[in-house]
Amino acid sequence: MISEERKSEIRKNLSEIFDNIEKAKCDDRKVVLLAATKTRTPEEINFLAECGVTHIGENKVQELMDKYDAIDKDRFTMHFIGSLQTNKVKYIIDKVSMIESVDRFDLAKEINKQALKHDLVMDVLLEVNVGGEESKSGVEPDKALELAREIAALPGLRLRGVMTIPPICVDVEKQKEYFRRIVGIFNDISSAEIENTKMDYLSFGMSGDYEAAVSCGANIVRVGTGIFGARDYSKKN
Ligand SMILES: *Cc1c(COP(=O)(O)O)cnc(C)c1O
C-alpha cells in the first residue's frame, strides 16, 4: 500500500524535477526523465505513471525479475541501467527495451545471441567510464569508438547513443567538464556515421546533477533519490 501522504510527496518531487528540466534546457529538444527504481516497490513505481513518468530503469537483474510481474508494463518503457553479467542477459532480453550499460564486446556478443534467439533487435547505449575510475564500469574513452564499431557490426543490437556515470564532484564546473567529455565522445561516434547505428541518446545526470546534465545536452536523465527520497537498503537483501 502507498499512503496519500507518500503519493503527494512523490508527486511534488516530480513536478519540481519536470520544471527544473524545462528550465535547464536551452533548446526545444525532448528530455526523458527515467526513474531509477532500485529498492522501490511495484506500488510506488506504478504510481509514477499517474505523475507523467514514462520510463523506468532497474540496475539489478534479480530485482528486475522479482518486480517484473507486478509492474504496469503497458504504461512504462523499461531500461536496464546497471552493470550486467554476460550470463544474465538471457533473463532480461525480452523484458527491457533498452540496455544502457554495454561496455564490452563479450557482453554485446551475448546480447546479440539472445536477441537473435528472440527475433528482436535490442537498443543499446555504450557506457563510457568518462572519469577513468577503476571502480566504475564503462569502456575507456579512447576505446569507445572502436567498441561502437564492433557493436554496430552485430545485427541483434542497435547502438542508440552513450551513457555515463561520472565521478561524484562537489564542484558543478568540474562535473560539467565530464559531461562535455561524454558529449564529445557522442559526437565522435555520430560523425563517424557507422552503419546500423542511430545515435540519438545521451544518458547522463542523476539526482544531484541532472540540471547541469540537461544544460550540457543530456536527453535521458536517470533520477532515483530526487523522486522517492533516500533509499533504504536495509529492507532488501
Ligand atoms: C541509482 C542509479 C541512478 C540514480 O541515482 P540517484 O542518485 O538516486 O538519482 C542513476 N543511474 C544508475 C545507473 C543508478 O543505478
The ligand as a MOL file (V3000), in Angstrom:
LIG
                    3D

  0  0  0     0  0            999 V3000
M  V30 BEGIN CTAB
M  V30 COUNTS 15 15 0 0 0
M  V30 BEGIN ATOM
M  V30 1 C 20.5610 4.5320 -8.8360 0
M  V30 2 C 21.0120 4.9500 -10.1690 0
M  V30 3 C 20.7530 6.2400 -10.6380 0
M  V30 4 C 20.0170 7.2920 -9.8390 0
M  V30 5 O 20.7080 7.6460 -8.6860 0
M  V30 6 P 20.1180 8.7590 -7.6970 0
M  V30 7 O 21.3070 9.3830 -7.0970 0
M  V30 8 O 19.2710 8.0240 -6.7140 0
M  V30 9 O 19.3270 9.7050 -8.5010 0
M  V30 10 C 21.1890 6.5570 -11.9190 0
M  V30 11 N 21.8550 5.6700 -12.6940 0
M  V30 12 C 22.1240 4.4170 -12.2670 0
M  V30 13 C 22.8730 3.5040 -13.1650 0
M  V30 14 C 21.7170 4.0160 -10.9970 0
M  V30 15 O 21.9850 2.7770 -10.5870 0
M  V30 END ATOM
M  V30 BEGIN BOND
M  V30 1 1 1 2
M  V30 2 1 2 3
M  V30 3 2 2 14
M  V30 4 1 3 4
M  V30 5 2 3 10
M  V30 6 1 4 5
M  V30 7 1 5 6
M  V30 8 2 6 7
M  V30 9 1 6 8
M  V30 10 1 6 9
M  V30 11 1 10 11
M  V30 12 2 11 12
M  V30 13 1 12 13
M  V30 14 1 12 14
M  V30 15 1 14 15
M  V30 END BOND
M  V30 END CTAB
M  END
